[in-house]
């Protein structure tokens, strides 16, 4: 139960941080991590190539690390 609460709080914090990202990165992160969609489905949903999905996901993670560095880890 305690682990569930910790994970939920971490997810809430992550959701807050994701909002600092541009929309195109928010969408890719949300589809990949929260909806568990594979690259192909994300590409189809967003009408972009799989390569673009991978690039945006990589860039989103990079930007998210910068957000955490700027706003602290909690």
PEVEN-V952743 format. One line per field, one symbol per residue. phi: phi as a letter, one per 30 degrees, with the letter a starting at -180 (. if undefined). burial: I if it has 16 or more other C-alpha atoms within 10 Angstrom, else O. A space follows every 50 residues. Layout:
BEGIN
phi=???
burial=???
END
This chain:
BEGIN
phi=.dddddddddddddeddddddeeddeddddddccchddedddeddchbdd ddedddddddddddddddddcidb
burial=OOOOOOOOOOOOOOOOIIOOIOOOIIIIIIIIOOOOIOIOOIIOOOOOOI OOIOOIIOOIOOIIOOIOOOOOOO
END
